[in-house]
């Protein structure tokens, strides 16, 4: 018990230390903008928020700056990227940052927050999002809604919770009071996409340059205004269709929540411990599991809220024991909780089939980091002396009795046979 | 006079000494001719199955026997695993394990590898000795010595017992001959002692090789034939009952055999004959009690009844599922096309193919035509032992004609029969005693008796001038044949049977030997460069070698116990990339290993085995994999630009020809095995090349991870290729997307 407390204290210390380290060495963040479209002076609130509230080490770059390179020696040079709309085709000095580079950046664990607008959709950003299954409307395509429009042109649209907020998204709480002006995007069925804000039924995208009879990019609810994406490596990316949501006049909880989610200050889950053992407490190493053994599986999760790691409150966590296909899929229930983590567990009997099993917990919910824990274990068969002995099975008593009877009868017969034979021959001799 | 005469005892001693010397020399010849492979190459385990035996032996010597018996092997048949301890014949491993321990006890710590490599040659010497004893029981010791000499160097046996050929057969043939020798001895003398020895060796044989079924059926058949011939006697009864009771109970102690002796049709003959001999014994007893004429009618009726009942019972029990029907391998013994149609996995093994006729001459040379002569001679005096040899030779000649590997069980009887024929010949033609005798007699002419003798001998001398010449002619002819035989055996052994097949060798244009060591190169790469728990997918042929040499987990191996799992691998290799990738991920495959002979001209590569993979996969998924899709409209098997789309899109095709065109640097790329021109680089997305050996014989690919962004790998690698090539799309088109779910 004391040991347990000590070890949790130790873990707690480690966690505090790592949190502390995080604030000591803030993640490097690059903001890329195009001064032809954006006046960076209008975003002082955003910059302060990123630096002071989120503690990021922020540097801002003109899109074609010589100093801008997202990789250094093949490793990420920045943890986070914020890309404002740009007129240029590619980013970086001489267009060195292409869509493929952004995909690689993302695959290596970098978070990308990009905004496109009808004034500027760079090919890099577009290609990157197309690969994720998000198709932002191209340049000059602008979202119009003649029913909810606020200005003459109907391009500034008032969002409402029932019309626009995607239900069950856990990234933002509300869109009340948000006035949106910008692009809309199509999204594919990729399950890693988390739509956040949807276009309203009465909206469509209008191409200000093209002919009017062309098919609009999005019509009604097929368009999305804000879309999140999470890679299998838990790197996050967010596409936003309106740059003005981040400027000094509009930046509020909507924009802040999006930034917090993208840069991993929100909805972070992780497993800190996975263990399993015999119900008796013996570990797998002490005594290998065999078929039908009773074992206990435990997993400990915690959640990060931007400041500290705290216990989770999940009730739909499931565990699988599989051999190609799952044999069992069991619900994990909370068995204990500490100040900074929650432990879930289940007790079960291993299937009556030997083999190399995978014990896995997969938890993938929209908006949360993915949890995938798998361990490959071999479950052996019964050894030759682990089956019940014959006399322990009542059915066998019939056979045991009959064989013993035959043995004794045979033995008796032989004795008697010899004895009688001797008697007869003696009798003959006597005659 | 007394100076010339030797006492009987001295003669016996000299004979014994000579016999011993000859047998030792035969053993020496047998062992040394099997060492070609070690001298040519190195002390290495050969081929495929021996690698498993070797791995199991290593496990045995590093663990206890209890652990070995209950060994659950999680490194094969991923993710099913194999209960190896209960599904192998432990005789071989236990034998070499015992030798290894014994040598350590006497202070000779020898590497287990060397024990394994040299086990087969060592046992071949013992085989020669048992062949001697066996043939001696049939005829006499001179035939025995000849048989031993033949057995020692006959290529038919050497093919499975060269140094490094660490297979079950290596000791099984020895045990086969031992069991037969003791059986003959037991049935001759009616001795419970010898019958028990036969049972002990039968048990050892059961523990060593699945071919024990041959003994299980041959001995009952011998007894059955003898009963039919009316040669039943109490000796036979004692011998058979003892052998069957002890042998069957003992054989059931091997976990892999278990209850088969009472549940499988393969063993029913032995059980049936055991029952029959009880009835015959009973009948015999009755006969001694009742008059003969009555007995005959009783006998006729009861025999018909019993046989009818027996067959009905067998059919009924088999139908009810209480007795296992015959196995596929057994059916393919009777119908050579059976396996091809019903069980492609059995037909795909080259050693299960019917034997080509030249193979008989190749493997036994002049013994093959002496063999019928020997059998004919045995027919002449038709002793009980002779019947055994006749039954053995008839049965085995058929089996050897059906399946190449059964040549091995035929060889001992060929040697014995041929030895009987030659020895009979030598008995007559090598007998110069009358000439020697006459000289002795001529030297001392005193008494009248002697004079008479002179007249007799001179007569016979005159008579045998031609006799002598004919004798000498025959003897020298056969001496020449024997010389040729030895020459042939040595040549065959050195040329055909001494290649380890793990290491290939070829001749360079200048005549020097070139060693192709790609297999070991690849396996060693796997061993050193992949994580310890990496799962390797390959065709099952290479499973044992990967397990033994690379020490990595495999999906399927040469044990072939689960046809569905093998079909899964076949499907993964013969399907398109999308389908394959799902299978690969489902089975956690990390690497794919294939054999490609197109650069070297090695014809035993995976593309040539491809049709078997497709057939086996088609057996399980007839809707998804179709053999005919791989043939062109003209019914040709092509891999060049005229190959079918299914062929070109299949994973194995892509793996084989990935970067093949580049290798030729602009020149025409030609596959040297199939002699076809490859023009286009296949589009390979789901794997990346990890390693290709020096001669491109083995190619290893790493299976890519799932795409981080949730794309399919074909889309992602297309994007990558286009981006690197700089393909630009100025006009952005609206994507056609499915309705969002």
Interface residues (C-beta under 8 A of the other chain):
Chain A: X98 X99 X100 X103 X106 X107 X123 X126 X127 X130 X131 X132 X133 X135 X138 X186 X187 X188 X189 X190 X191 X192 X215 X217 X222 X229 X231 X232 X233 X235 X323 X324 X354 X355 X356 X357 X358 X376 X378 X380 X381 X383 X384
Chain B: X66 X69 X70 X72 X74 X78 X79 X80 X81 X83 X86 X255 X533 X586 X587 X588 X706 X707 X708 X709 X710 X711 X716 X719 X720 X723 X724 X728 X732 X734 X735 X737 X738 X740 X741
